[in-house]
Amino acid sequence: MPEPRPDMFGFIEAIHDLQLANGLRLLVLPRPEIPSVALACYLPTGSTMDPAGKEGLANLVARGIGDGTPTRSKEELDETIDFVGGSYQFSAGMEGSSGGMQFLAEHLPLALELMADTLQNPLFPPEEVDRGRKQLVGSIKSQLERPGDLCERRYVEQLLAGTPYGHNVDGDILTLEGMTRDDLVGFHQALYGPQQLVVTVVGDCDPAAVARMVEERFGAWAPHSTEALPPAVPAAPDRVVAEVIDRPVHQANIRLGFPAIPRLHPDYAPFVMMNYILGGASLASRITVTVRDNQGLAYQVASRYTPMRHLGLFTVVLQTSNTTANQALEGVCTEMRRMKEDLVTEEELADARSFYRDRFPLTIETNGSMAGQLLNIGRYGLPVTHFCDSLEELAAVTREDIQRVAQQYLTEDRFVLTVVGNAAEARIPYGEPQAVGSGV
């Protein structure tokens, strides 16, 4: 594979990487040719921080960040953002919460002011807390009625059970209905602070001016005293752990997988390449070609690798008719086994290398996408040279590396399995069929 062209990474020298005295990390990339700015922020305040019995709290707090402050009501915030043609979104994930903004360059001071005010001084009006809670309850009820969503939800709960990861980010109906405004205020006061906050700004801006504005708006925010310890992660299953949810549907929705390596693991690059060849390539992956195209056993089949700071998840997503579900599962396991037994071909390796090399420009094309990339650098504590470092690491992966990680991490005979389908037709050889209703 040709080495990445040096001019692909010329922007790295223009990135300004600063840290405030209170711990906030600021990453700024000027792009004067684009008359707009994108802002993003990240805090390690995800669902793994939910207290027991308050599952869903981190997400409810994140949803309430833009619902008003002591000096701006929700309506005033929305009107201000709409008036200047901007946007602002904030949400929670498993390990953290993040937000993004898009504004014309001339409104950058306003954007930073709104971000700082909402992060530091959320009001959490009772009526908005109640509205957000009801929306989430309604969303969960809808998820539990849709086979694909139900399968995904139950799979994550089963895969990560017994750990802080082991519940849906949205929480569940019972925990949400018991939450109060005081819960949101207490969570924010205890866990929102500048010491692990990452802020990124990309677009038509002057880095020195941005640094001054961020210092003015965030510099007085005092760090909180709560020490966030790394969350416990689940152990790899030592057998097939299955749940078959009986539903009168024509298609079986299936998830199977296991905990995988985190983002900063030394085997990250070969694991990414292995996943791409096995099931990550949309049309050319092994399980797609074999199970769907050649054998006609699936409507959809793919694998995904979700890396986080403390944990990774490897998952195969499969949708098939009930009557072919068992064959499709065996086909997936056979391809996982083959990854361990045989070296991938030179053509497969070359295709994976080309994909990541050619895809790279698209990941930094817009101000918003670049702000997100810088946010990942801050989230994982990576150097700004990560852009070229990661491509070089992927380019250096060999066929032997891929076989090694497949042998070490793929467990085609030990995984968590969730199936939502007609149990009598599917005849899944694992687990006892059970009916799961909308009250889960």
C-alpha positions in Angstrom: 0.0 0.0 0.0 1.3 3.5 -0.8 2.2 5.6 2.2 -0.4 8.3 3.0 0.5 11.5 1.2 2.1 14.1 3.5 -0.3 16.8 2.2 -3.3 14.8 3.6 -2.1 15.8 7.1 -0.9 19.3 6.6 -3.8 20.5 8.8 -2.2 18.8 11.8 0.3 21.6 12.2 -2.5 24.1 12.4 -4.3 22.4 15.4 -3.9 24.3 18.6 -4.0 22.0 21.7 -4.5 23.9 25.0 -5.4 23.1 28.5 -7.0 25.5 31.0 -5.9 25.6 34.6 -9.1 23.9 35.7 -8.4 20.9 33.4 -10.5 21.8 30.4 -8.8 20.6 27.1 -9.4 22.9 24.1 -8.6 21.8 20.5 -8.9 24.5 17.8 -8.4 24.1 14.1 -8.8 27.3 11.9 -10.3 26.8 8.5 -10.7 30.3 7.2 -11.9 29.1 3.8 -15.2 27.9 5.3 -17.3 30.9 6.8 -18.8 28.8 9.6 -17.7 27.2 12.8 -18.5 23.9 14.4 -18.2 23.3 18.2 -18.3 20.1 20.1 -17.8 19.1 23.7 -17.5 15.8 25.7 -17.7 14.9 29.3 -17.3 11.4 30.9 -20.8 11.5 32.2 -22.5 8.5 30.5 -24.9 5.9 31.6 -22.1 3.9 33.4 -22.4 6.7 36.0 -26.1 6.1 36.6 -26.8 5.3 40.3 -28.4 1.9 41.0 -32.1 2.3 40.7 -31.7 5.5 38.7 -30.8 3.9 35.3 -31.4 6.5 32.6 -30.4 9.5 34.8 -27.3 10.5 32.8 -29.3 10.6 29.6 -32.1 12.6 31.2 -29.6 15.1 32.5 -28.0 15.4 29.0 -31.3 15.9 27.4 -32.0 18.7 29.8 -28.8 20.6 29.2 -30.5 22.9 26.7 -33.8 23.3 28.6 -32.9 26.6 30.2 -30.6 28.4 32.6 -31.2 31.0 35.4 -30.7 33.7 32.8 -32.3 32.1 29.7 -35.5 30.1 29.4 -35.7 27.2 27.0 -37.8 29.3 24.7 -35.2 32.1 24.8 -32.4 29.6 24.1 -34.3 28.1 21.2 -35.2 31.5 19.7 -31.7 32.8 20.0 -30.2 29.8 18.2 -32.9 29.8 15.5 -32.5 33.6 15.0 -28.9 33.2 14.0 -29.5 30.0 12.0 -27.5 27.8 14.4 -28.0 24.4 16.0 -27.3 22.7 19.3 -27.7 19.1 20.4 -26.6 17.3 23.5 -27.0 13.6 24.4 -25.5 10.8 26.5 -23.9 7.5 25.6 -22.5 4.7 27.7 -19.3 6.3 28.8 -19.9 10.0 28.2 -22.1 12.8 27.1 -21.4 15.0 24.2 -22.9 18.0 22.3 -22.4 19.7 19.0 -23.1 23.2 17.6 -23.0 24.7 14.1 -23.0 28.5 13.6 -21.9 31.1 11.2 -18.4 32.3 12.1 -19.6 35.7 13.2 -21.7 34.1 15.9 -18.8 32.2 17.5 -18.8 34.3 20.7 -22.5 33.6 21.1 -22.1 29.9 20.5 -19.4 29.6 23.2 -21.5 31.7 25.6 -24.5 29.4 25.1 -22.4 26.2 25.5 -20.8 27.5 28.7 -24.0 28.7 30.2 -26.0 25.5 29.5 -23.2 23.2 30.7 -22.5 25.1 33.9 -25.9 26.4 34.8 -28.7 24.1 33.7 -32.0 24.9 35.3 -33.8 21.7 34.7 -37.3 23.2 34.9 -39.8 20.7 36.4 -42.1 20.9 33.4 -39.3 20.1 31.0 -38.0 17.2 33.2 -41.5 15.8 33.2 -41.8 16.2 29.4 -38.4 14.6 28.8 -39.2 11.7 31.1 -42.6 11.0 29.3 -40.9 11.2 25.9 -38.3 8.6 27.0 -41.0 6.3 28.5 -42.9 6.5 25.2 -39.8 5.8 23.2 -39.0 2.7 25.3 -42.5 1.4 24.9 -42.2 1.8 21.1 -38.8 0.1 21.1 -40.2 -2.9 23.0 -42.9 -3.4 20.3 -40.4 -3.3 17.4 -38.6 -6.7 17.0 -35.3 -5.2 15.8 -35.1 -2.6 18.6 -36.2 -5.1 21.2 -33.5 -7.5 20.1 -30.8 -4.8 20.3 -32.0 -3.6 23.7 -32.1 -7.1 25.3 -28.8 -8.1 23.7 -27.0 -5.2 25.3 -28.6 -5.8 28.7 -27.7 -9.5 28.5 -24.2 -9.0 27.2 -23.2 -6.4 29.8 -25.3 -7.7 32.8 -23.9 -7.1 36.2 -21.7 -4.1 35.2 -22.4 -0.4 34.9 -22.8 -0.9 31.2 -25.6 -3.4 31.7 -28.6 -1.2 31.1 -29.9 0.8 28.2 -28.7 4.4 28.0 -32.4 5.5 28.1 -33.0 3.5 31.3 -36.2 1.7 31.8 -39.8 2.6 32.4 -39.8 2.0 36.2 -36.6 3.9 36.9 -37.6 6.9 34.7 -41.0 7.2 36.3 -39.3 7.5 39.8 -36.9 10.3 38.9 -37.2 13.8 40.2 -35.7 17.2 39.3 -33.5 16.8 42.4 -32.0 13.7 40.9 -30.9 15.6 37.8 -29.5 18.5 39.9 -27.6 16.2 42.1 -26.1 14.3 39.2 -25.0 17.5 37.5 -23.5 19.0 40.6 -21.5 15.8 41.4 -20.3 14.9 37.9 -20.3 17.8 35.5 -17.1 19.8 35.7 -14.2 21.1 33.7 -11.4 18.7 34.6 -12.3 16.1 32.0 -14.2 18.4 29.7 -13.1 18.5 26.0 -14.1 21.4 23.8 -13.3 21.6 20.1 -13.7 24.5 17.6 -13.3 24.1 13.9 -13.8 26.7 11.2 -13.3 30.4 10.4 -11.7 31.5 13.7 -8.6 32.8 15.3 -7.2 30.3 17.8 -5.9 32.9 20.2 -9.2 34.7 20.2 -11.0 31.4 20.8 -8.7 30.6 23.7 -9.5 33.9 25.3 -13.2 33.4 24.9 -13.1 29.9 26.3 -11.0 31.1 29.3 -13.5 33.9 29.9 -16.5 31.6 29.8 -15.2 28.4 31.4 -12.1 29.5 33.3 -14.0 30.2 36.6 -15.8 26.8 36.6 -14.4 24.9 39.6 -13.6 21.2 39.3 -16.0 18.9 41.1 -14.6 16.7 43.9 -16.1 13.4 42.7 -13.4 10.9 41.6 -14.8 8.8 38.7 -13.2 5.4 38.8 -13.1 3.2 35.7 -16.3 1.2 35.4 -16.2 -2.6 35.9 -16.3 -4.4 32.6 -18.0 -7.8 31.9 -16.1 -11.0 31.6 -16.1 -12.9 28.3 -18.8 -15.6 28.3 -17.5 -19.2 28.8 -20.4 -20.7 26.9 -23.3 -19.7 24.7 -25.6 -17.5 26.8 -28.9 -17.3 24.9 -32.3 -15.6 25.2 -35.0 -16.5 22.6 -37.9 -14.1 22.7 -41.0 -15.6 21.1 -42.9 -13.3 18.9 -45.5 -14.0 16.1 -43.3 -12.5 13.3 -42.1 -13.8 10.0 -38.5 -12.8 10.4 -36.0 -13.5 13.1 -33.9 -10.6 14.4 -30.6 -11.9 15.9 -27.7 -10.4 17.8 -24.7 -12.4 18.9 -21.4 -11.2 20.3 -19.0 -10.7 23.2 -17.0 -8.0 25.0 -14.0 -6.9 22.9 -10.9 -4.8 23.3 -11.1 -1.0 24.2 -10.0 1.8 21.9 -6.5 2.2 23.3 -5.6 -1.5 23.2 -2.4 -2.4 21.2 -4.5 -4.8 19.0 -7.0 -2.1 18.0 -5.7 -1.7 14.4 -5.6 -5.5 13.5 -9.0 -6.0 15.2 -10.5 -3.2 13.1 -9.2 -4.8 9.9 -10.3 -8.3 11.0 -13.8 -7.0 11.6 -13.9 -5.2 8.3 -13.0 -8.4 6.4 -15.3 -10.7 8.4 -18.5 -8.5 8.4 -17.8 -4.8 8.5 -17.6 -4.3 4.7 -21.1 -3.6 3.5 -21.1 -5.8 0.4 -17.8 -7.6 0.3 -17.4 -9.0 3.8 -17.1 -12.8 4.3 -20.4 -13.3 6.1 -22.3 -11.1 3.7 -21.0 -12.9 0.6 -21.3 -16.4 2.1 -24.4 -16.2 4.3 -26.5 -13.8 2.4 -25.3 -13.9 -1.3 -24.1 -17.4 -1.8 -26.4 -19.3 0.6 -29.4 -17.0 0.6 -29.9 -17.4 4.3 -30.2 -13.8 5.4 -31.8 -10.4 4.5 -29.1 -8.6 6.4 -25.9 -9.8 8.1 -23.0 -7.7 9.2 -20.6 -7.4 12.1 -19.7 -4.3 14.0 -17.0 -3.3 16.4 -17.8 -0.6 18.9 -14.7 0.6 20.7 -14.9 2.7 23.9 -12.4 3.9 26.5 -12.7 1.0 28.9 -14.5 -1.6 26.8 -15.2 -2.7 23.3 -18.2 -4.6 21.9 -18.2 -7.1 19.0 -21.6 -7.8 17.5 -23.1 -9.7 14.6 -26.4 -8.4 13.4 -28.5 -10.9 11.5 -32.0 -10.8 10.0 -33.4 -13.9 8.4 -36.6 -15.9 8.0 -37.5 -18.0 11.0 -37.0 -21.2 9.2 -33.4 -20.4 8.1 -32.3 -18.8 11.4 -30.4 -21.8 12.7 -28.6 -22.3 9.4 -27.7 -18.6 9.2 -26.3 -18.7 12.7 -24.1 -21.7 11.8 -22.9 -19.9 8.7 -21.8 -17.0 10.7 -20.0 -19.2 13.2 -18.3 -21.1 10.4 -16.9 -17.9 8.9 -15.6 -16.8 12.3 -13.9 -20.2 12.6 -12.4 -19.8 9.2 -10.9 -16.4 10.2 -9.0 -18.3 12.8 -7.9 -21.2 10.7 -6.8 -19.5 7.4 -4.9 -16.3 6.6 -7.1 -13.7 4.9 -6.2 -13.2 1.2 -3.9 -10.5 -0.1 -6.9 -9.1 -2.0 -9.0 -8.9 1.2 -6.2 -7.2 3.0 -5.6 -4.7 0.2 -9.4 -3.9 0.1 -9.5 -3.2 3.8 -6.4 -1.0 3.6 -7.9 0.9 0.6 -11.2 1.4 2.4 -9.7 3.1 5.4 -7.2 5.1 3.4 -9.8 6.4 0.9 -12.5 6.9 3.6 -10.2 9.2 5.7 -10.8 12.4 3.8 -14.5 12.0 4.2 -14.1 11.8 8.0 -12.6 15.3 8.1 -14.5 16.9 5.2 -16.8 19.2 7.0 -16.3 21.4 10.1 -18.7 19.2 12.0 -17.0 16.0 11.1 -13.5 17.5 12.0 -14.8 18.8 15.3 -16.0 15.2 16.0 -12.6 13.8 15.2 -10.9 16.3 17.4 -13.4 15.4 20.2 -12.3 11.7 19.9 -8.7 12.8 20.3 -9.6 14.6 23.5 -11.9 11.8 24.7 -9.2 9.2 24.5 -6.2 11.4 25.4 -4.6 10.9 22.0 -2.0 13.2 20.4 -3.0 15.4 17.5 -0.8 13.2 15.3 -3.4 10.5 15.8 -4.8 11.3 12.3 -1.6 10.0 10.5 -0.7 7.6 13.3 -3.9 5.6 12.9 -3.6 5.3 9.2 0.0 4.2 9.5 -1.1 1.6 12.0 -3.8 0.3 9.8 -1.5 0.2 6.8 1.0 -1.8 8.7 -1.4 -4.6 9.7 -0.5 -8.0 8.1 -2.4 -11.1 7.3 -0.7 -12.8 10.2 -1.8 -10.0 12.6 -5.4 -10.5 11.5 -5.2 -14.3 12.1 -3.6 -13.7 15.5 -6.3 -11.4 16.8 -9.0 -13.7 15.3 -7.5 -16.7 17.2 -7.2 -14.6 20.3 -10.6 -12.8 20.4 -13.1 -14.5 18.2 -15.1 -17.1 20.2 -17.5 -18.8 17.7 -18.5 -21.3 20.4 -18.8 -18.8 23.3 -21.0 -15.8 22.9 -24.2 -14.0 24.0 -27.1 -14.6 21.7 -30.5 -12.8 21.5 -33.2 -13.9 19.1 -36.6 -12.2 18.6 -38.7 -14.4 16.3 -41.2 -17.3 16.0 -39.5 -19.8 18.3 -41.4 -22.8 17.0 -40.2 -22.1 13.4 -36.7 -20.9 14.2 -35.8 -23.8 16.5 -32.8 -22.1 18.0 -30.8 -24.8 19.8 -29.9 -22.4 22.7 -32.1 -21.0 25.5 -35.7 -21.5 26.4 -38.3 -19.4 24.4 -40.0 -16.8 26.4 -42.6 -14.1 25.8 -41.5 -10.5 26.5 -44.1 -7.9 26.5 -44.2 -4.1 26.5 -43.7 -3.9 30.2 -40.0 -4.8 30.2 
